[in-house]
Structure formats: C-alpha cells, structure tokens
Amino acid sequence: MSKNNSKQDEIIKYYQEEFSNISQDFPIDDKQLYSNHKSIISNIKQKFNIEALPSNIQKSINAEFSKISEQNEQIYLTLLTTYLDDEFDPINSNLVNNNYKDIDEYISDIKLFEEKVKGASSQCPIGPNMLLHINKYILEQILNDYDIIFSQSLNES
C-alpha cells in the first residue's frame, strides 16, 4: 500500500511539474489547456508504464486540473478586465461629462465597443470563456451606467 501511495505521489508530482512549465504561458484558451492536460496524461502512462490511470490517481489529477484551470482563468480575467476598462474609458468619459445627446447615442457607442473588442482585428486577449466574459462586462457596464443615464434624463426633463 505504501508503494502504491508512493507511485501515486510521484505521478501527481510529475503532473504538477509538467503543468508548472505550461503555466508560465498563461493565460491560454480552454482547448489548449485541455490538450495539454491530455498530453501530460498520455506522457504519464508512457513514463510509468500504465495503460489506464487508477481511479484514485485520476481523481487527484482532475482536482489538480480544476485548480490549474481556475488559475488560468483568473490570470486571463485580470488581463481582459484591464483591456476592456481601457477600451471602455471613452464611453465612461462621455457619460460622466454628459456628452451623449440621448440614449441612442450611448447604445450606438456600446455596440461599436462590442464590435471592436469582439472583432477579428481586436487586440483583446484571448482566453477561456472569452465571449462570456466580454458579454458579462458589457452588461455590468450598462447596469452600472443606468444610474447616471437615468439621473441625466431626469435633469433634462
């Protein structure tokens, strides 16, 4: 039993070390992350001469992969939020300075922002759940801006 635990520990350590090398390139997209995961598992099978991972080792590796995936996404979210904040700043400035004549002008800028950050020529960082995070960001901005828009429209009435 001790020999099995030792082998399990060795396999988990190998998995962690292999992903440690990859994590220096974070953030990476989900497909690449999963591809690396599968590749490391394949390397484990070859290195340790096993056909299939025992369920206890598979469970430990899946837990490690979950942590790694979370770490990758957090790094990505930090980069993405910085980028989106910078790109959204002109809209915020226009809103705070009361430069929009009406809500349609604001909505037009939001649509242009969305096209810019989602477009093929965008400088937006690519990472896990990119479109989901961009959509969430836009929605949060609109909800945050609602109070400003509403108070400005009351002042104009």
CYANA upper distance limits for C-alpha pairs under 8 A (distance plus 0.5 A):
  1 MET  CA      5 ASN  CA      6.81
  2 SER  CA      6 SER  CA      6.57
  3 LYS  CA      7 LYS  CA      6.70
  4 ASN  CA      8 GLN  CA      6.53
  5 ASN  CA      9 ASP  CA      6.49
  6 SER  CA     10 GLU  CA      6.62
  7 LYS  CA     11 ILE  CA      6.63
  8 GLN  CA     12 ILE  CA      6.67
  8 GLN  CA     57 ILE  CA      6.68
  9 ASP  CA     13 LYS  CA      6.48
 10 GLU  CA     14 TYR  CA      6.60
 11 ILE  CA     15 TYR  CA      6.73
 11 ILE  CA     44 ILE  CA      7.42
 11 ILE  CA     48 PHE  CA      8.38
 11 ILE  CA     57 ILE  CA      8.33
 12 ILE  CA     16 GLN  CA      6.67
 12 ILE  CA     57 ILE  CA      7.90
 12 ILE  CA     60 SER  CA      7.77
 12 ILE  CA     61 ILE  CA      7.05
 13 LYS  CA     17 GLU  CA      6.60
 14 TYR  CA     18 GLU  CA      6.62
 14 TYR  CA     44 ILE  CA      8.23
 15 TYR  CA     19 PHE  CA      6.74
 15 TYR  CA     40 ILE  CA      7.09
 15 TYR  CA     41 ILE  CA      8.13
 15 TYR  CA     44 ILE  CA      8.10
 15 TYR  CA     61 ILE  CA      7.90
 16 GLN  CA     20 SER  CA      6.42
 16 GLN  CA     64 GLU  CA      8.02
 17 GLU  CA     21 ASN  CA      7.08
 18 GLU  CA     22 ILE  CA      7.28
 18 GLU  CA     40 ILE  CA      7.49
 19 PHE  CA     23 SER  CA      6.42
 19 PHE  CA     36 ASN  CA      8.45
 19 PHE  CA     37 HIS  CA      8.41
 19 PHE  CA     68 ILE  CA      8.45
 20 SER  CA     24 GLN  CA      7.43
 22 ILE  CA     26 PHE  CA      7.86
 23 SER  CA     27 PRO  CA      8.20
 23 SER  CA     68 ILE  CA      8.50
 23 SER  CA     72 ASN  CA      7.99
 26 PHE  CA     72 ASN  CA      6.24
 26 PHE  CA     75 ILE  CA      7.42
 26 PHE  CA     76 TYR  CA      7.97
 27 PRO  CA     72 ASN  CA      5.71
 27 PRO  CA     73 GLU  CA      7.40
 27 PRO  CA     75 ILE  CA      6.52
 27 PRO  CA     76 TYR  CA      5.68
 27 PRO  CA    126 ILE  CA      8.39
 27 PRO  CA    127 GLY  CA      6.49
 27 PRO  CA    128 PRO  CA      8.44
 28 ILE  CA     32 GLN  CA      6.88
 28 ILE  CA     33 LEU  CA      6.91
 28 ILE  CA     72 ASN  CA      7.51
 28 ILE  CA     76 TYR  CA      8.44
 28 ILE  CA    126 ILE  CA      7.74
 28 ILE  CA    127 GLY  CA      5.82
 28 ILE  CA    128 PRO  CA      7.50
 29 ASP  CA     33 LEU  CA      6.73
 29 ASP  CA    126 ILE  CA      7.12
 29 ASP  CA    127 GLY  CA      4.76
 29 ASP  CA    128 PRO  CA      5.23
 29 ASP  CA    129 ASN  CA      8.47
 30 ASP  CA     34 TYR  CA      6.54
 30 ASP  CA    127 GLY  CA      7.52
 30 ASP  CA    128 PRO  CA      5.56
 30 ASP  CA    129 ASN  CA      8.16
 31 LYS  CA     35 SER  CA      6.50
 32 GLN  CA     36 ASN  CA      6.61
 33 LEU  CA     37 HIS  CA      6.77
 33 LEU  CA     69 SER  CA      8.00
 34 TYR  CA     38 LYS  CA      6.71
 35 SER  CA     39 SER  CA      6.60
 36 ASN  CA     40 ILE  CA      6.61
 37 HIS  CA     41 ILE  CA      6.81
 37 HIS  CA     65 PHE  CA      7.85
 38 LYS  CA     42 SER  CA      6.70
 39 SER  CA     43 ASN  CA      6.71
 40 ILE  CA     44 ILE  CA      6.61
 41 ILE  CA     45 LYS  CA      6.82
 42 SER  CA     46 GLN  CA      6.95
 43 ASN  CA     47 LYS  CA      6.42
 44 ILE  CA     48 PHE  CA      6.32
 44 ILE  CA     49 ASN  CA      8.33
 44 ILE  CA     50 ILE  CA      8.43
 45 LYS  CA     49 ASN  CA      5.95
 45 LYS  CA     50 ILE  CA      5.31
 45 LYS  CA     51 GLU  CA      6.50
 45 LYS  CA     52 ALA  CA      7.42
 45 LYS  CA     53 LEU  CA      7.89
 46 GLN  CA     50 ILE  CA      7.20
 53 LEU  CA     57 ILE  CA      6.69
 53 LEU  CA     58 GLN  CA      6.26
 54 PRO  CA     58 GLN  CA      6.63
 55 SER  CA     59 LYS  CA      6.46
 56 ASN  CA     60 SER  CA      6.83
 57 ILE  CA     61 ILE  CA      6.60
 58 GLN  CA     62 ASN  CA      6.53
 59 LYS  CA     63 ALA  CA      6.76
 60 SER  CA     64 GLU  CA      6.77
 61 ILE  CA     65 PHE  CA      6.54
 62 ASN  CA     66 SER  CA      6.61
 63 ALA  CA     67 LYS  CA      6.96
 64 GLU  CA     68 ILE  CA      6.70
 65 PHE  CA     69 SER  CA      6.43
 66 SER  CA     70 GLU  CA      6.70
 67 LYS  CA     71 GLN  CA      6.69
 68 ILE  CA     72 ASN  CA      6.64
 69 SER  CA     73 GLU  CA      6.72
 70 GLU  CA     74 GLN  CA      6.67
 71 GLN  CA     75 ILE  CA      6.79
 72 ASN  CA     76 TYR  CA      6.70
 72 ASN  CA    128 PRO  CA      8.43
 73 GLU  CA     77 LEU  CA      6.50
 73 GLU  CA    127 GLY  CA      7.85
 73 GLU  CA    128 PRO  CA      6.60
 74 GLN  CA     78 THR  CA      6.82
 75 ILE  CA     79 LEU  CA      7.07
 76 TYR  CA     80 LEU  CA      6.47
 76 TYR  CA    125 PRO  CA      8.19
 76 TYR  CA    126 ILE  CA      8.45
 76 TYR  CA    127 GLY  CA      6.48
 76 TYR  CA    128 PRO  CA      7.83
 77 LEU  CA     81 THR  CA      6.32
 77 LEU  CA    133 HIS  CA      8.40
 78 THR  CA     82 THR  CA      6.80
 79 LEU  CA     83 TYR  CA      6.78
 79 LEU  CA    125 PRO  CA      7.44
 80 LEU  CA     84 LEU  CA      6.54
 80 LEU  CA    124 CYS  CA      7.48
 80 LEU  CA    125 PRO  CA      6.48
 81 THR  CA     85 ASP  CA      6.37
 82 THR  CA     86 ASP  CA      6.77
 83 TYR  CA     87 GLU  CA      6.79
 83 TYR  CA    124 CYS  CA      7.18
 83 TYR  CA    125 PRO  CA      8.19
 84 LEU  CA     88 PHE  CA      6.40
 84 LEU  CA    117 VAL  CA      8.24
 84 LEU  CA    124 CYS  CA      8.32
 84 LEU  CA    137 TYR  CA      8.43
 85 ASP  CA     89 ASP  CA      6.48
 87 GLU  CA    113 PHE  CA      7.96
 88 PHE  CA     92 ASN  CA      6.98
 88 PHE  CA    113 PHE  CA      7.57
 89 ASP  CA     93 SER  CA      6.58
 90 PRO  CA     94 ASN  CA      6.60
 91 ILE  CA     95 LEU  CA      6.60
 91 ILE  CA    106 TYR  CA      8.16
 91 ILE  CA    109 ASP  CA      7.38
 91 ILE  CA    110 ILE  CA      8.22
 92 ASN  CA     96 VAL  CA      6.52
 93 SER  CA     97 ASN  CA      6.43
 94 ASN  CA     98 ASN  CA      6.51
 94 ASN  CA     99 ASN  CA      5.39
 94 ASN  CA    100 TYR  CA      6.99
 95 LEU  CA     99 ASN  CA      6.59
 95 LEU  CA    100 TYR  CA      6.95
 95 LEU  CA    106 TYR  CA      8.35
 95 LEU  CA    145 ASP  CA      8.43
 95 LEU  CA    148 ILE  CA      7.93
 95 LEU  CA    149 ILE  CA      8.05
 96 VAL  CA    148 ILE  CA      7.92
 98 ASN  CA    152 GLN  CA      7.92
100 TYR  CA    105 GLU  CA      6.55
100 TYR  CA    106 TYR  CA      6.80
101 LYS  CA    105 GLU  CA      7.22
102 ASP  CA    106 TYR  CA      7.45
103 ILE  CA    107 ILE  CA      6.68
103 ILE  CA    149 ILE  CA      8.11
104 ASP  CA    108 SER  CA      6.51
105 GLU  CA    109 ASP  CA      6.86
106 TYR  CA    110 ILE  CA      6.80
107 ILE  CA    111 LYS  CA      6.72
108 SER  CA    112 LEU  CA      6.75
109 ASP  CA    113 PHE  CA      6.53
110 ILE  CA    114 GLU  CA      6.67
110 ILE  CA    138 ILE  CA      8.30
111 LYS  CA    115 GLU  CA      6.70
112 LEU  CA    116 LYS  CA      6.55
113 PHE  CA    117 VAL  CA      6.72
114 GLU  CA    118 LYS  CA      6.47
114 GLU  CA    138 ILE  CA      8.23
115 GLU  CA    119 GLY  CA      5.94
116 LYS  CA    121 SER  CA      8.40
116 LYS  CA    122 SER  CA      6.55
117 VAL  CA    122 SER  CA      5.85
117 VAL  CA    123 GLN  CA      7.74
117 VAL  CA    124 CYS  CA      6.33
118 LYS  CA    122 SER  CA      6.84
118 LYS  CA    124 CYS  CA      7.98
118 LYS  CA    131 LEU  CA      8.11
126 ILE  CA    130 MET  CA      6.87
129 ASN  CA    133 HIS  CA      6.71
130 MET  CA    134 ILE  CA      6.69
131 LEU  CA    135 ASN  CA      6.53
132 LEU  CA    136 LYS  CA      6.60
133 HIS  CA    137 TYR  CA      6.55
134 ILE  CA    138 ILE  CA      6.75
135 ASN  CA    139 LEU  CA      6.67
136 LYS  CA    140 GLU  CA      6.59
137 TYR  CA    141 GLN  CA      6.65
138 ILE  CA    142 ILE  CA      6.73
139 LEU  CA    143 LEU  CA      6.67
140 GLU  CA    144 ASN  CA      6.50
141 GLN  CA    145 ASP  CA      6.44
142 ILE  CA    146 TYR  CA      6.55
143 LEU  CA    147 ASP  CA      8.30
144 ASN  CA    148 ILE  CA      8.45
145 ASP  CA    149 ILE  CA      6.65
146 TYR  CA    150 PHE  CA      6.35
147 ASP  CA    151 SER  CA      6.54
148 ILE  CA    152 GLN  CA      6.58
149 ILE  CA    153 SER  CA      6.66
150 PHE  CA    154 LEU  CA      6.79
151 SER  CA    155 ASN  CA      6.77
152 GLN  CA    156 GLU  CA      6.85
153 SER  CA    157 SER  CA      6.92
